[in-house]
């Protein structure tokens, strides 16, 4: 089973944003720091999920267990529903991608257990601000 830790961050709400992703399993360990456009923190969390799902599909992983410290993302994916309609297109994209994986789980974890992905998301914001 592949473990995936995701986090999104914004410098301001909305503001410059980034996604942090850690993928580990099968003897592999990958870390991604992905600069995003200006958006809200919640949007950045959804984009981190979408980017991570795309990476898992590219790597042809069939069993993945996601960890997020975003209660909104966790609840939206598990209920296949989002209250804020602004997030609906992001949820629909994430659900479409997740259904292409044979066995997909997502679980909320406290921020203290997701510090690696958080650090990567914050690094992505600084990359964007520095023009890297």
PyMOL commands that place a pseudoatom at each C-alpha (Angstrom):
pseudoatom trace, name=CA, resn=UNK, resi=1, chain=A, elem=C, hetatm=0, pos=[0.000, 0.000, 0.000]
pseudoatom trace, name=CA, resn=UNK, resi=2, chain=A, elem=C, hetatm=0, pos=[1.311, 3.431, -0.986]
pseudoatom trace, name=CA, resn=UNK, resi=3, chain=A, elem=C, hetatm=0, pos=[1.031, 6.180, 1.646]
pseudoatom trace, name=CA, resn=UNK, resi=4, chain=A, elem=C, hetatm=0, pos=[0.495, 9.729, 0.409]
pseudoatom trace, name=CA, resn=UNK, resi=5, chain=A, elem=C, hetatm=0, pos=[0.675, 12.824, 2.623]
pseudoatom trace, name=CA, resn=UNK, resi=6, chain=A, elem=C, hetatm=0, pos=[-0.728, 16.043, 1.165]
pseudoatom trace, name=CA, resn=UNK, resi=7, chain=A, elem=C, hetatm=0, pos=[-1.006, 19.648, 2.245]
pseudoatom trace, name=CA, resn=UNK, resi=8, chain=A, elem=C, hetatm=0, pos=[-1.897, 22.959, 0.681]
pseudoatom trace, name=CA, resn=UNK, resi=9, chain=A, elem=C, hetatm=0, pos=[-0.867, 26.368, 1.973]
pseudoatom trace, name=CA, resn=UNK, resi=10, chain=A, elem=C, hetatm=0, pos=[-1.522, 29.995, 1.098]
pseudoatom trace, name=CA, resn=UNK, resi=11, chain=A, elem=C, hetatm=0, pos=[0.326, 33.160, 2.073]
pseudoatom trace, name=CA, resn=UNK, resi=12, chain=A, elem=C, hetatm=0, pos=[-2.835, 35.161, 2.649]
pseudoatom trace, name=CA, resn=UNK, resi=13, chain=A, elem=C, hetatm=0, pos=[-6.345, 33.959, 2.044]
pseudoatom trace, name=CA, resn=UNK, resi=14, chain=A, elem=C, hetatm=0, pos=[-6.371, 34.208, -0.924]
pseudoatom trace, name=CA, resn=UNK, resi=15, chain=A, elem=C, hetatm=0, pos=[-2.691, 34.525, -1.682]
pseudoatom trace, name=CA, resn=UNK, resi=16, chain=A, elem=C, hetatm=0, pos=[0.244, 32.833, -3.391]
pseudoatom trace, name=CA, resn=UNK, resi=17, chain=A, elem=C, hetatm=0, pos=[-0.162, 29.125, -2.734]
pseudoatom trace, name=CA, resn=UNK, resi=18, chain=A, elem=C, hetatm=0, pos=[1.651, 25.837, -2.831]
pseudoatom trace, name=CA, resn=UNK, resi=19, chain=A, elem=C, hetatm=0, pos=[1.095, 22.103, -2.589]
pseudoatom trace, name=CA, resn=UNK, resi=20, chain=A, elem=C, hetatm=0, pos=[3.245, 19.658, -0.666]
pseudoatom trace, name=CA, resn=UNK, resi=21, chain=A, elem=C, hetatm=0, pos=[3.126, 15.939, -1.425]
pseudoatom trace, name=CA, resn=UNK, resi=22, chain=A, elem=C, hetatm=0, pos=[4.999, 12.983, 0.041]
pseudoatom trace, name=CA, resn=UNK, resi=23, chain=A, elem=C, hetatm=0, pos=[4.565, 9.571, -1.563]
pseudoatom trace, name=CA, resn=UNK, resi=24, chain=A, elem=C, hetatm=0, pos=[6.131, 6.528, 0.054]
pseudoatom trace, name=CA, resn=UNK, resi=25, chain=A, elem=C, hetatm=0, pos=[5.898, 2.802, -0.351]
pseudoatom trace, name=CA, resn=UNK, resi=26, chain=A, elem=C, hetatm=0, pos=[7.270, -0.020, -2.505]
pseudoatom trace, name=CA, resn=UNK, resi=27, chain=A, elem=C, hetatm=0, pos=[10.768, 1.043, -1.409]
pseudoatom trace, name=CA, resn=UNK, resi=28, chain=A, elem=C, hetatm=0, pos=[10.287, 4.514, -2.874]
pseudoatom trace, name=CA, resn=UNK, resi=29, chain=A, elem=C, hetatm=0, pos=[10.078, 7.945, -1.255]
pseudoatom trace, name=CA, resn=UNK, resi=30, chain=A, elem=C, hetatm=0, pos=[9.121, 10.984, -3.341]
pseudoatom trace, name=CA, resn=UNK, resi=31, chain=A, elem=C, hetatm=0, pos=[8.719, 14.593, -2.182]
pseudoatom trace, name=CA, resn=UNK, resi=32, chain=A, elem=C, hetatm=0, pos=[7.043, 17.294, -4.263]
pseudoatom trace, name=CA, resn=UNK, resi=33, chain=A, elem=C, hetatm=0, pos=[6.844, 21.021, -3.684]
pseudoatom trace, name=CA, resn=UNK, resi=34, chain=A, elem=C, hetatm=0, pos=[4.476, 22.494, -6.290]
pseudoatom trace, name=CA, resn=UNK, resi=35, chain=A, elem=C, hetatm=0, pos=[3.863, 26.245, -6.645]
pseudoatom trace, name=CA, resn=UNK, resi=36, chain=A, elem=C, hetatm=0, pos=[0.216, 27.141, -7.308]
pseudoatom trace, name=CA, resn=UNK, resi=37, chain=A, elem=C, hetatm=0, pos=[-1.593, 30.295, -8.396]
pseudoatom trace, name=CA, resn=UNK, resi=38, chain=A, elem=C, hetatm=0, pos=[-3.196, 32.791, -6.032]
pseudoatom trace, name=CA, resn=UNK, resi=39, chain=A, elem=C, hetatm=0, pos=[-6.039, 30.990, -4.245]
pseudoatom trace, name=CA, resn=UNK, resi=40, chain=A, elem=C, hetatm=0, pos=[-7.548, 30.294, -0.845]
pseudoatom trace, name=CA, resn=UNK, resi=41, chain=A, elem=C, hetatm=0, pos=[-6.018, 27.819, 1.564]
pseudoatom trace, name=CA, resn=UNK, resi=42, chain=A, elem=C, hetatm=0, pos=[-8.916, 25.394, 1.060]
pseudoatom trace, name=CA, resn=UNK, resi=43, chain=A, elem=C, hetatm=0, pos=[-8.492, 25.529, -2.720]
pseudoatom trace, name=CA, resn=UNK, resi=44, chain=A, elem=C, hetatm=0, pos=[-4.768, 24.803, -2.264]
pseudoatom trace, name=CA, resn=UNK, resi=45, chain=A, elem=C, hetatm=0, pos=[-5.680, 21.746, -0.179]
pseudoatom trace, name=CA, resn=UNK, resi=46, chain=A, elem=C, hetatm=0, pos=[-7.883, 20.415, -2.996]
pseudoatom trace, name=CA, resn=UNK, resi=47, chain=A, elem=C, hetatm=0, pos=[-5.180, 21.138, -5.591]
pseudoatom trace, name=CA, resn=UNK, resi=48, chain=A, elem=C, hetatm=0, pos=[-2.647, 19.218, -3.493]
pseudoatom trace, name=CA, resn=UNK, resi=49, chain=A, elem=C, hetatm=0, pos=[-5.020, 16.242, -3.534]
pseudoatom trace, name=CA, resn=UNK, resi=50, chain=A, elem=C, hetatm=0, pos=[-5.566, 16.501, -7.294]
pseudoatom trace, name=CA, resn=UNK, resi=51, chain=A, elem=C, hetatm=0, pos=[-1.835, 16.797, -8.051]
pseudoatom trace, name=CA, resn=UNK, resi=52, chain=A, elem=C, hetatm=0, pos=[-1.083, 13.816, -5.788]
pseudoatom trace, name=CA, resn=UNK, resi=53, chain=A, elem=C, hetatm=0, pos=[-3.777, 11.706, -7.450]
pseudoatom trace, name=CA, resn=UNK, resi=54, chain=A, elem=C, hetatm=0, pos=[-2.345, 12.575, -10.870]
pseudoatom trace, name=CA, resn=UNK, resi=55, chain=A, elem=C, hetatm=0, pos=[1.134, 11.533, -9.694]
pseudoatom trace, name=CA, resn=UNK, resi=56, chain=A, elem=C, hetatm=0, pos=[-0.198, 8.232, -8.338]
pseudoatom trace, name=CA, resn=UNK, resi=57, chain=A, elem=C, hetatm=0, pos=[-1.956, 7.510, -11.624]
pseudoatom trace, name=CA, resn=UNK, resi=58, chain=A, elem=C, hetatm=0, pos=[1.209, 8.337, -13.596]
pseudoatom trace, name=CA, resn=UNK, resi=59, chain=A, elem=C, hetatm=0, pos=[3.132, 5.893, -11.407]
pseudoatom trace, name=CA, resn=UNK, resi=60, chain=A, elem=C, hetatm=0, pos=[0.346, 3.321, -11.891]
pseudoatom trace, name=CA, resn=UNK, resi=61, chain=A, elem=C, hetatm=0, pos=[-0.220, 2.801, -8.174]
pseudoatom trace, name=CA, resn=UNK, resi=62, chain=A, elem=C, hetatm=0, pos=[-3.294, 0.663, -7.586]
pseudoatom trace, name=CA, resn=UNK, resi=63, chain=A, elem=C, hetatm=0, pos=[-3.617, 0.892, -3.779]
pseudoatom trace, name=CA, resn=UNK, resi=64, chain=A, elem=C, hetatm=0, pos=[-3.140, 4.254, -2.082]
pseudoatom trace, name=CA, resn=UNK, resi=65, chain=A, elem=C, hetatm=0, pos=[-3.883, 5.619, 1.351]
pseudoatom trace, name=CA, resn=UNK, resi=66, chain=A, elem=C, hetatm=0, pos=[-3.962, 9.417, 1.554]
pseudoatom trace, name=CA, resn=UNK, resi=67, chain=A, elem=C, hetatm=0, pos=[-3.413, 11.505, 4.688]
pseudoatom trace, name=CA, resn=UNK, resi=68, chain=A, elem=C, hetatm=0, pos=[-4.522, 15.129, 4.945]
pseudoatom trace, name=CA, resn=UNK, resi=69, chain=A, elem=C, hetatm=0, pos=[-4.827, 17.622, 7.786]
pseudoatom trace, name=CA, resn=UNK, resi=70, chain=A, elem=C, hetatm=0, pos=[-7.705, 19.325, 5.927]
pseudoatom trace, name=CA, resn=UNK, resi=71, chain=A, elem=C, hetatm=0, pos=[-11.005, 18.294, 7.465]
pseudoatom trace, name=CA, resn=UNK, resi=72, chain=A, elem=C, hetatm=0, pos=[-12.821, 19.865, 4.507]
pseudoatom trace, name=CA, resn=UNK, resi=73, chain=A, elem=C, hetatm=0, pos=[-10.964, 17.748, 1.938]
pseudoatom trace, name=CA, resn=UNK, resi=74, chain=A, elem=C, hetatm=0, pos=[-11.333, 14.586, 4.017]
pseudoatom trace, name=CA, resn=UNK, resi=75, chain=A, elem=C, hetatm=0, pos=[-15.073, 15.097, 4.568]
pseudoatom trace, name=CA, resn=UNK, resi=76, chain=A, elem=C, hetatm=0, pos=[-15.697, 16.121, 0.945]
pseudoatom trace, name=CA, resn=UNK, resi=77, chain=A, elem=C, hetatm=0, pos=[-13.994, 13.022, -0.450]
pseudoatom trace, name=CA, resn=UNK, resi=78, chain=A, elem=C, hetatm=0, pos=[-15.584, 10.586, 2.000]
pseudoatom trace, name=CA, resn=UNK, resi=79, chain=A, elem=C, hetatm=0, pos=[-19.076, 12.030, 1.598]
pseudoatom trace, name=CA, resn=UNK, resi=80, chain=A, elem=C, hetatm=0, pos=[-18.644, 12.928, -2.087]
pseudoatom trace, name=CA, resn=UNK, resi=81, chain=A, elem=C, hetatm=0, pos=[-20.223, 16.249, -1.191]
pseudoatom trace, name=CA, resn=UNK, resi=82, chain=A, elem=C, hetatm=0, pos=[-19.031, 19.768, -0.515]
pseudoatom trace, name=CA, resn=UNK, resi=83, chain=A, elem=C, hetatm=0, pos=[-21.145, 22.466, 1.090]
pseudoatom trace, name=CA, resn=UNK, resi=84, chain=A, elem=C, hetatm=0, pos=[-19.289, 25.381, -0.537]
pseudoatom trace, name=CA, resn=UNK, resi=85, chain=A, elem=C, hetatm=0, pos=[-20.198, 25.196, -4.219]
pseudoatom trace, name=CA, resn=UNK, resi=86, chain=A, elem=C, hetatm=0, pos=[-16.973, 27.038, -5.144]
pseudoatom trace, name=CA, resn=UNK, resi=87, chain=A, elem=C, hetatm=0, pos=[-15.129, 23.787, -4.331]
pseudoatom trace, name=CA, resn=UNK, resi=88, chain=A, elem=C, hetatm=0, pos=[-17.473, 21.558, -6.352]
pseudoatom trace, name=CA, resn=UNK, resi=89, chain=A, elem=C, hetatm=0, pos=[-15.368, 21.476, -9.578]
pseudoatom trace, name=CA, resn=UNK, resi=90, chain=A, elem=C, hetatm=0, pos=[-12.278, 20.581, -7.520]
pseudoatom trace, name=CA, resn=UNK, resi=91, chain=A, elem=C, hetatm=0, pos=[-14.132, 17.837, -5.673]
pseudoatom trace, name=CA, resn=UNK, resi=92, chain=A, elem=C, hetatm=0, pos=[-15.517, 16.421, -8.920]
pseudoatom trace, name=CA, resn=UNK, resi=93, chain=A, elem=C, hetatm=0, pos=[-12.036, 16.309, -10.462]
pseudoatom trace, name=CA, resn=UNK, resi=94, chain=A, elem=C, hetatm=0, pos=[-10.582, 14.630, -7.372]
pseudoatom trace, name=CA, resn=UNK, resi=95, chain=A, elem=C, hetatm=0, pos=[-13.391, 12.055, -7.280]
pseudoatom trace, name=CA, resn=UNK, resi=96, chain=A, elem=C, hetatm=0, pos=[-12.947, 11.280, -10.983]
pseudoatom trace, name=CA, resn=UNK, resi=97, chain=A, elem=C, hetatm=0, pos=[-9.218, 10.706, -10.464]
pseudoatom trace, name=CA, resn=UNK, resi=98, chain=A, elem=C, hetatm=0, pos=[-9.657, 8.686, -7.263]
pseudoatom trace, name=CA, resn=UNK, resi=99, chain=A, elem=C, hetatm=0, pos=[-12.090, 6.312, -8.969]
pseudoatom trace, name=CA, resn=UNK, resi=100, chain=A, elem=C, hetatm=0, pos=[-9.338, 5.385, -11.448]
pseudoatom trace, name=CA, resn=UNK, resi=101, chain=A, elem=C, hetatm=0, pos=[-7.373, 3.842, -8.579]
pseudoatom trace, name=CA, resn=UNK, resi=102, chain=A, elem=C, hetatm=0, pos=[-8.379, 0.323, -7.548]
pseudoatom trace, name=CA, resn=UNK, resi=103, chain=A, elem=C, hetatm=0, pos=[-8.222, 0.957, -3.792]
pseudoatom trace, name=CA, resn=UNK, resi=104, chain=A, elem=C, hetatm=0, pos=[-8.295, 4.567, -2.546]
pseudoatom trace, name=CA, resn=UNK, resi=105, chain=A, elem=C, hetatm=0, pos=[-8.548, 5.740, 1.052]
pseudoatom trace, name=CA, resn=UNK, resi=106, chain=A, elem=C, hetatm=0, pos=[-8.294, 9.208, 2.545]
pseudoatom trace, name=CA, resn=UNK, resi=107, chain=A, elem=C, hetatm=0, pos=[-7.982, 9.939, 6.226]
pseudoatom trace, name=CA, resn=UNK, resi=108, chain=A, elem=C, hetatm=0, pos=[-7.711, 13.090, 8.308]
pseudoatom trace, name=CA, resn=UNK, resi=109, chain=A, elem=C, hetatm=0, pos=[-4.616, 13.362, 10.500]
pseudoatom trace, name=CA, resn=UNK, resi=110, chain=A, elem=C, hetatm=0, pos=[-3.574, 16.114, 12.914]
pseudoatom trace, name=CA, resn=UNK, resi=111, chain=A, elem=C, hetatm=0, pos=[-1.206, 18.748, 11.528]
pseudoatom trace, name=CA, resn=UNK, resi=112, chain=A, elem=C, hetatm=0, pos=[1.559, 17.349, 13.731]
pseudoatom trace, name=CA, resn=UNK, resi=113, chain=A, elem=C, hetatm=0, pos=[1.479, 14.131, 11.675]
pseudoatom trace, name=CA, resn=UNK, resi=114, chain=A, elem=C, hetatm=0, pos=[1.576, 16.025, 8.376]
pseudoatom trace, name=CA, resn=UNK, resi=115, chain=A, elem=C, hetatm=0, pos=[4.481, 18.401, 8.972]
pseudoatom trace, name=CA, resn=UNK, resi=116, chain=A, elem=C, hetatm=0, pos=[6.552, 17.082, 6.048]
pseudoatom trace, name=CA, resn=UNK, resi=117, chain=A, elem=C, hetatm=0, pos=[3.869, 17.871, 3.476]
pseudoatom trace, name=CA, resn=UNK, resi=118, chain=A, elem=C, hetatm=0, pos=[3.205, 21.229, 5.180]
pseudoatom trace, name=CA, resn=UNK, resi=119, chain=A, elem=C, hetatm=0, pos=[6.876, 22.178, 4.886]
pseudoatom trace, name=CA, resn=UNK, resi=120, chain=A, elem=C, hetatm=0, pos=[6.884, 21.278, 1.182]
pseudoatom trace, name=CA, resn=UNK, resi=121, chain=A, elem=C, hetatm=0, pos=[3.741, 23.368, 0.565]
pseudoatom trace, name=CA, resn=UNK, resi=122, chain=A, elem=C, hetatm=0, pos=[5.346, 26.372, 2.262]
pseudoatom trace, name=CA, resn=UNK, resi=123, chain=A, elem=C, hetatm=0, pos=[8.538, 25.896, 0.248]
pseudoatom trace, name=CA, resn=UNK, resi=124, chain=A, elem=C, hetatm=0, pos=[6.435, 25.993, -2.927]
pseudoatom trace, name=CA, resn=UNK, resi=125, chain=A, elem=C, hetatm=0, pos=[5.029, 29.400, -1.921]
pseudoatom trace, name=CA, resn=UNK, resi=126, chain=A, elem=C, hetatm=0, pos=[8.556, 30.736, -1.462]
pseudoatom trace, name=CA, resn=UNK, resi=127, chain=A, elem=C, hetatm=0, pos=[9.640, 29.284, -4.819]
pseudoatom trace, name=CA, resn=UNK, resi=128, chain=A, elem=C, hetatm=0, pos=[6.784, 31.135, -6.489]
pseudoatom trace, name=CA, resn=UNK, resi=129, chain=A, elem=C, hetatm=0, pos=[7.553, 34.400, -4.654]
pseudoatom trace, name=CA, resn=UNK, resi=130, chain=A, elem=C, hetatm=0, pos=[11.246, 34.102, -5.567]
pseudoatom trace, name=CA, resn=UNK, resi=131, chain=A, elem=C, hetatm=0, pos=[10.333, 33.489, -9.205]
pseudoatom trace, name=CA, resn=UNK, resi=132, chain=A, elem=C, hetatm=0, pos=[11.922, 30.038, -9.279]
for i in range(1, 132): cmd.bond("trace and resi %d" % i, "trace and resi %d" % (i + 1))
show_as sticks, trace
zoom trace
